[in-house]
Amino acid sequence: MASSSIEIVEEGRPVHVITGNQKLVVGAGEEVPVRVVTANQSLVILVQNRSQDAHLAEHATAHEADAKPPPPQPPPPAQDRKSSKKCELKKPHFRSPYRTGASSSAVTIERVPHNLREIIWDLRIGFPDRDRVVAIGPLHRGWADLMDKESPKRTADPMDKEVKEPPKRSADPMHAAKRVAVEEYCRVVPGQTREAVHGEMLSLAGAAHRCYGDDWNSYLGRRVDDAGFADMLLLDGCFLLQFMVSMCREDDDESPDPLMARPEVRRNVDAIAQDIFLMDNQIPWFVLDALIELRRPYAAVPVDKFLAVMATAFDVGNIVDKTPSPLLAQDQQPPPPPHLLGLFHRRQVGAARNPNRRIVPSLSALSCTAVELAEMGVKLTASKTKKFGDMAMSKRRHSLGLFGELSLAPVVLSELTMCWLVHMASYEEAFQGDTLSDNFAVSSYINAVSLLMNRPEDVQELRAKGIVVSAFDDLRTLCFFKALAPQINVGDRYYEIFERLQEYRKERWLWIAVHKFLYNNFKTIVTVLTVAGVLAGLFKTILSLKQPNSQG
């Protein structure tokens, strides 16, 4: 057999494969699969022609299996912007209350932090082993539904190498429903064709790309061009808007709803409601805002009403509050949210408050369960606003100011709301701590409730006070809060409550001791007093019977 050797040189120079007197030169920068067969002192090199899509897919697979990054790929060809301007868009001249420019390059959509993904898998929150019923944005979808062709689906998230038992990804099951939503959008907005709206989405594609961070930009850039990305924004944006409209239809509206008429939507409403508020299942708000603005002159999208309907999942009684939220009023012009989850989070937290805390309280102030609060004379009450940010500890005005009152937002705990709480906390962990002075409102609420429960008896106390209305047993409810609380941060609202609780302990220490004795021994005291009353009655009867005899 002739001797053979392979000479590997630095990047930018040709690679020489030498065998005997034969030499094969492979141009640098071009990677081809080579199969070497040696027989009768000859070398056969088989090179398989591949399409550009297969070439990119192979490198993505190698990127997951190997820690080394793949060789840099040439940027995708620039899209012809002129072709996207064939149809002019008719835009209104007034602004949305959440209007934001598309030039922002801040990352606003990220994966759930790894420690919280562990909680999601361990507690089976939100059915993590199933496909997303509806994929919003690029992080939970295959690209076959965007490009109208079949392609292999990934079996694991490409940006997460530590996901347990990764689910198998399939094509977006709501793709047909999304197309119906696009058709309905173009029907409602006269004179706007799909191509025209797609051109608007194409103009936002670059800014939307940047919202997903550098790692996802690199991943997406190898799989889909700007036109395909804009198609995704169009499909997902129109679906979200039509879902809002469908969920807020009046009962007397006899016209058929095009989205709810589809069986895959009608039987998966709860799953869709869960998926559209996942932190890593979002598209930028300015994309939705652009679609809302085009539609506004003809048919407004009831965003506030839709959020109020979704919020009933948290509320005891599930009664829709038809009064507009003061936070979302147009005259206040709040800063634009990053995405739909951010807007929902803002609604559920309530108005921001400036922190006035100067020092972190000692740990002794942070050790009160629901039963211990009852022993201290502190009454647990449900806040009237039902906002997670409205937590307060105060002295009750009646009873001579001897008692305290701790108010927290009541919450219904179900599979749906557990999932939302985790993703709201994830959103705070990823972004809120860097942007808001009064931050971590949902995380503070979760930690406060967690601190109030150490035993199933504490969960029963919170149930009795209407703070936690859980669809699960006491143990699972306890496990949810206890597992989640150590993984998230707390904010000023949390410390403010327990600072005041520490003050109450210091000022009412004597009353607390008396109340604790009376609280823990109330039944015994009542029994003793009852027995004493019975005995007193017997003695009185005996004495009354002896009086006539003594007189005789």
Secondary structure, DSSP 8 states (H G I E B T S, - for coil): ---EEEE---TTS-EEEEETTEEEEE-TT----EEEEEETTEEEEEE----HHHHHHHHHHHHHHSSS------------GGGGGSS-----SS--TT---TT----------HHHHHHHHHTTTT-TTS--SS--SSTT--SHHHHTS-----SS-TT-S--SS-------TTHHHHHHHHHHHHHHSTT--HHHHHHHHHHHHHHHHHTTHHHHHHHHHTT--HHHHHHHHHHHHHHHHHHHHHHT--TT--S--TTTTSHHHHTTHHHHHHHTT-TTS---HHHHHHHHHHHTTT----HHHHHHHHHTTTSTT-----S--GGG-GGG-----SSHHHHHHHHHH-S-------S---GGGG---HHHHHHHTEEEEE-SS--TT--EEEE-SSGGG--EEEEE--EEE-HHHHHHHHHHHHHIIIIIHHH-SS--HHHHHHHHHHHT-SSHHHHHHHHHTTSEEESS-HHHHHHHHHHHGGGS---HHHHHHHHHHHHHHHHTHHHHHHHHHHHHTHHHHHHHHHHHHHHHHHHHHHHHHHHHHHH-
